[in-house]
């Protein structure tokens, strides 16, 4: 998706929130701070916390290069992403964004960025407008009594989540930076005191469903209209010419399509987000904010990620319904601008869009060339049924069967080969091997000669954290990140 040109803006800039010109880090750095144009009804200017120490634990050079920040020295990186000194020609002060949301389907008007803020906006090599935002950067007016901090374990888990999902082709924010901050935190869900961190993430948008809900709740039609215009101008510029009556329905259709693709990607990856509240879904269909996430050990529709999700509202198999319900809430908020359009009926388009997207996501995960809608659908349903009925490790068949017709030897030598011999399994594998690999599949990549796929189950997460917690040994984590990126390189075709 291509962003709007720098000349496009839905309303005037708020120049007092923009930093003074300075020497850019590199010619590829293109600052474009747009959020202030919406006015101070949607954010609070805040100050970052000051931390006792700053120890860099993760620096994403791949994505820093995409936005022209890879040439920063270590001291400059710490200044911008540990002390939050403004980037050149960017926001002069952090902005804690305001939003509402349904949390476990209960409306909460007291939300907002409680331990994070929007730090900068800039464009990448594809001319997309991207946000640099934080987690664990201190208290804001929306902290609701919290300390505004992030545990180091929470930061490490987010690094792993974003790296893995990016490797698996899931639209996701990217962890950009992680510093350990030298503080001791008290938490109910971790042995305390526990170490603290501050994280910076790079995302296509942090405009959430709850951003629209808040403005509708307040009856602020002017700012709601401006936010719709902002979203179209920067995330769908081909639609930004529409008038008020058509803009809200067009945005909703776009968000439905993008949310369907995101949800399908989660399901094909065996990923359980854990907290699909309406403040954790955004208009660009990009996954972000990884708290109690999990990856499936086996395909279990009732598998939950959050220990507090006692009813399984956001279980693996419930995620499509959770997203559809959230889209209904977004439709209700946008209908304030188009009361005669019955926007809720548009949400019926989510289910067929999701089914098509799930077909495509499973075909992509298997490295196959599409054979058309019906064969793709039959293979998708057969593969997922086999993975469910056999209780194979979730990743196993996606690894063993990668490349379809080119996967026969890998299927035969798999440690799970016995699960592939039954009549029902053979029927699915016959369908699978009738598909040709997609032309760009990297079937000769050494990853496919491994004995097992790269995974990230909860026991592995805990095993990666243990040496950090007990002896400050980061080598296992670094090795895991190398393995995840190696898998991503194999699947990138």
LUMNUGU-70111 format. One record per residue (C-alpha): y, z, x. Coordinates in steps of 0.1 Angstrom, whole numbers, padded with zeros to 4 digits, always signed. Layout:
N
YZX/...
% end
This chain:
493
+0000+0000+0000/+0033-0010+0014/+0064+0012+0011/+0098+0001-0002/+0124-0011+0023/+0147+0016+0037/+0175+0002+0016/+0157+0011-0016/+0164+0045-0032/+0164+0057-0068/+0195+0077-0064/+0221+0088-0038/+0212+0105-0005/+0220+0142+0001/+0235+0138+0036/+0240+0175+0043/+0202+0178+0045/+0198+0151+0071/+0197+0158+0108/+0222+0145+0133/+0213+0113+0153/+0194+0119+0185/+0173+0099+0209/+0142+0087+0191/+0108+0097+0207/+0097+0060+0208/+0107+0027+0194/+0079+0031+0168/+0094+0062+0154/+0111+0053+0121/+0126+0083+0103/+0133+0078+0066/+0141+0111+0049/+0141+0102+0012/+0133+0134-0007/+0169+0148-0006/+0179+0118-0028/+0163+0136-0057/+0188+0164-0056/+0183+0201-0051/+0166+0205-0085/+0132+0198-0069/+0133+0218-0037/+0147+0249-0019/+0160+0248+0016/+0140+0273+0036/+0137+0286+0072/+0105+0285+0091/+0088+0317+0103/+0092+0327+0140/+0058+0333+0156/+0050+0357+0185/+0032+0330+0205/+0023+0293+0200/-0009+0280+0215/-0017+0243+0207/-0052+0240+0193/-0052+0204+0179/-0029+0174+0183/-0037+0142+0165/-0026+0116+0190/-0042+0087+0169/-0019+0093+0140/+0010+0104+0162/+0009+0069+0176/+0010+0054+0141/+0043+0071+0134/+0059+0069+0169/+0055+0106+0179/+0027+0102+0205/+0052+0102+0234/+0064+0137+0227/+0059+0160+0256/+0039+0193+0251/+0072+0212+0250/+0087+0188+0224/+0055+0189+0203/+0058+0227+0203/+0095+0226+0195/+0090+0203+0164/+0056+0215+0151/+0056+0251+0162/+0092+0261+0159/+0101+0233+0135/+0132+0221+0152/+0143+0189+0133/+0130+0156+0144/+0158+0131+0152/+0176+0115+0122/+0153+0134+0099/+0156+0164+0076/+0179+0190+0091/+0162+0219+0073/+0127+0223+0057/+0124+0218+0020/+0100+0240-0001/+0091+0218-0030/+0091+0231-0066/+0063+0223-0090/+0042+0239-0118/+0006+0233-0126/-0026+0242-0144/-0048+0265-0124/-0083+0266-0138/-0067+0251-0169/-0041+0279-0173/-0005+0268-0170/+0014+0285-0142/+0052+0280-0141/+0056+0302-0110/+0041+0277-0084/+0058+0258-0056/+0053+0256-0018/+0045+0292-0011/+0035+0289+0025/+0046+0254+0034/+0074+0230+0032/+0083+0193+0037/+0094+0190+0073/+0101+0153+0078/+0096+0118+0063/+0089+0087+0084/+0072+0053+0082/+0040+0042+0098/+0029+0009+0112/+0021-0004+0077/+0057+0005+0065/+0044+0033+0043/+0067+0063+0036/+0048+0093+0049/+0055+0130+0047/+0050+0157+0074/+0044+0189+0056/+0032+0224+0067/+0008+0251+0058/+0012+0287+0071/+0049+0282+0081/+0062+0313+0064/+0075+0327+0032/+0095+0308+0006/+0109+0316-0028/+0075+0306-0042/+0053+0329-0020/+0046+0352-0050/+0042+0382-0027/+0021+0364-0001/+0028+0365+0036/+0032+0327+0038/+0006+0325+0066/-0026+0306+0073/-0056+0320+0090/-0068+0302+0121/-0102+0297+0105/-0085+0281+0075/-0066+0258+0099/-0098+0248+0118/-0116+0241+0085/-0088+0218+0074/-0089+0199+0107/-0127+0194+0102/-0123+0183+0066/-0096+0157+0072/-0115+0143+0103/-0147+0140+0084/-0133+0125+0052/-0113+0100+0072/-0145+0090+0090/-0163+0086+0056/-0135+0064+0042/-0121+0089+0018/-0083+0087+0012/-0071+0119+0028/-0041+0135+0044/-0044+0138+0082/-0042+0171+0100/-0014+0163+0125/-0010+0196+0145/-0025+0231+0146/-0010+0260+0166/-0024+0295+0169/+0005+0318+0163/-0005+0352+0178/-0004+0372+0145/-0031+0393+0129/-0036+0387+0092/-0053+0407+0064/-0075+0387+0040/-0100+0396+0014/-0123+0366+0021/-0124+0369+0059/-0132+0398+0083/-0098+0413+0090/-0076+0414+0110/-0080+0377+0116/-0061+0352+0137/-0032+0332+0123/-0022+0295+0126/+0004+0270+0114/-0007+0235+0105/+0012+0203+0100/-0004+0176+0078/+0006+0139+0075/+0003+0125+0040/+0013+0095+0020/+0029+0117-0006/+0032+0154-0016/+0046+0145-0051/+0020+0163-0072/+0010+0161-0109/+0026+0195-0112/+0060+0181-0099/+0062+0161-0132/+0049+0190-0153/+0076+0213-0141/+0104+0189-0150/+0089+0182-0184/+0085+0220-0190/+0121+0225-0181/+0132+0196-0203/+0150+0180-0173/+0147+0144-0183/+0173+0132-0158/+0154+0145-0128/+0121+0136-0143/+0133+0100-0146/+0146+0101-0110/+0112+0114-0098/+0094+0085-0116/+0118+0061-0100/+0113+0077-0066/+0075+0074-0069/+0076+0037-0079/+0102+0028-0053/+0083+0043-0024/+0046+0041-0035/+0046+0010-0057/+0077-0010-0050/+0064-0040-0069/+0070-0019-0100/+0103-0003-0093/+0123-0029-0113/+0109-0016-0146/+0132+0000-0171/+0128+0036-0184/+0105+0027-0213/+0080+0009-0190/+0083+0029-0158/+0064+0060-0169/+0035+0041-0184/+0033+0019-0153/+0033+0049-0130/+0006+0066-0151/-0017+0035-0149/-0012+0034-0112/-0021+0071-0107/-0051+0067-0130/-0064+0038-0108/-0057+0056-0076/-0072+0089-0088/-0104+0071-0099/-0108+0056-0064/-0102+0091-0049/-0127+0108-0071/-0153+0081-0065/-0149+0085-0028/-0154+0122-0030/-0186+0117-0050/-0200+0091-0027/-0192+0114+0003/-0209+0144-0014/-0176+0163-0011/-0166+0192-0034/-0129+0199-0032/-0132+0233-0049/-0098+0237-0065/-0087+0206-0086/-0057+0222-0102/-0029+0199-0112/-0008+0210-0082/-0036+0198-0059/-0035+0162-0071/-0008+0137-0061/+0005+0103-0072/-0009+0083-0044/-0045+0093-0049/-0048+0110-0016/-0069+0142-0010/-0051+0171+0005/-0050+0209+0008/-0085+0219+0019/-0093+0255+0009/-0128+0264-0002/-0143+0229+0001/-0180+0221+0008/-0202+0191+0015/-0234+0188-0005/-0266+0199+0013/-0285+0180-0015/-0273+0163-0047/-0268+0191-0072/-0243+0184-0100/-0237+0222-0104/-0229+0229-0068/-0196+0247-0064/-0174+0252-0034/-0152+0281-0045/-0167+0316-0047/-0143+0323-0075/-0153+0293-0096/-0177+0313-0117/-0180+0288-0145/-0184+0258-0123/-0152+0241-0136/-0148+0223-0104/-0184+0218-0094/-0195+0186-0078/-0207+0169-0110/-0176+0182-0129/-0151+0166-0106/-0146+0134-0126/-0139+0153-0158/-0116+0176-0139/-0096+0147-0126/-0095+0130-0160/-0083+0163-0176/-0055+0166-0150/-0045+0130-0158/-0041+0140-0194/-0017+0167-0183/+0003+0142-0163/+0004+0119-0192/+0018+0147-0214/+0045+0153-0189/+0055+0116-0185/+0055+0111-0223/+0088+0131-0224/+0103+0098-0211/+0083+0075-0234/+0077+0095-0266/+0067+0064-0286/+0042+0051-0261/+0012+0076-0266/+0005+0078-0229/-0025+0099-0235/-0045+0069-0246/-0041+0053-0212/-0062+0080-0197/-0092+0065-0215/-0090+0039-0187/-0100+0065-0161/-0137+0064-0169/-0144+0026-0165/-0121+0026-0134/-0141+0055-0120/-0174+0039-0126/-0163+0007-0109/-0149+0026-0080/-0181+0046-0076/-0201+0014-0075/-0178+0002-0047/-0178+0035-0029/-0216+0037-0027/-0219+0001-0017/-0194+0008+0011/-0211+0039+0022/-0243+0019+0026/-0226-0008+0046/-0235-0035+0021/-0219-0068+0009/-0214-0067-0028/-0237-0088-0049/-0216-0085-0081/-0209-0059-0108/-0244-0056-0123/-0265-0055-0091/-0240-0031-0075/-0242-0008-0105/-0280-0008-0106/-0282+0000-0069/-0256+0027-0071/-0274+0045-0100/-0308+0040-0084/-0297+0054-0050/-0280+0085-0065/-0310+0091-0088/-0333+0089-0058/-0312+0113-0037/-0311+0137-0067/-0348+0135-0076/-0361+0137-0041/-0337+0164-0030/-0333+0146+0003/-0305+0159+0024/-0275+0142+0008/-0265+0121+0039/-0300+0110+0048/-0304+0079+0027/-0268+0067+0034/-0277+0069+0071/-0313+0056+0069/-0305+0027+0045/-0272+0017+0061/-0271-0021+0062/-0296-0028+0035/-0318-0057+0046/-0311-0046+0083/-0323-0010+0077/-0361-0015+0074/-0369-0001+0109/-0345+0029+0104/-0361+0037+0070/-0396+0035+0085/-0389+0059+0114/-0369+0084+0094/-0381+0120+0094/-0378+0117+0056/-0399+0085+0055/-0425+0102+0032/-0399+0106+0005/-0395+0068+0005/-0431+0060-0003/-0434+0068-0040/-0432+0041-0067/-0397+0051-0079/-0384+0053-0043/-0399+0020-0034/-0382+0003-0063/-0349+0016-0052/-0355+0006-0016/-0365-0028-0026/-0332-0032-0044/-0314-0017-0014/-0330-0041+0011/-0322-0071-0011/-0285-0065-0002/-0272-0080+0030/-0251-0059+0053/-0214-0066+0050/-0202-0090+0077/-0182-0064+0095/-0209-0037+0096/-0214-0024+0131/-0252-0022+0129/-0256-0022+0167/-0235+0009+0171/-0254+0037+0190/-0247+0061+0161/-0274+0043+0140/-0300+0050+0167/-0295+0088+0163/-0322+0109+0148/-0299+0123+0121/-0266+0116+0105/-0235+0136+0114/-0229+0163+0087/-0206+0192+0081/-0225+0217+0059/-0213+0253+0055/-0238+0267+0082/-0224+0242+0107/-0188+0252+0098/-0197+0288+0104/-0215+0280+0137/-0184+0261+0149/-0161+0291+0141/-0183+0318+0156/-0177+0309+0193/-0140+0307+0186/-0139+0341+0169/-0161+0359+0194/-0152+0344+0228/-0123+0319+0222/-0147+0290+0230/-0134+0258+0215/-0159+0235+0232/-0183+0233+0202/-0155+0223+0179/-0142+0197+0203/-0177+0183+0206/-0180+0181+0168/-0147+0163+0165/-0160+0137+0190/-0192+0133+0170/-0172+0129+0137/-0150+0102+0153/-0180+0085+0167/-0195+0083+0132/-0161+0071+0119/-0161+0043+0145/-0196+0032+0135/-0186+0032+0098/-0152+0016+0103/-0165-0019+0098/
% end
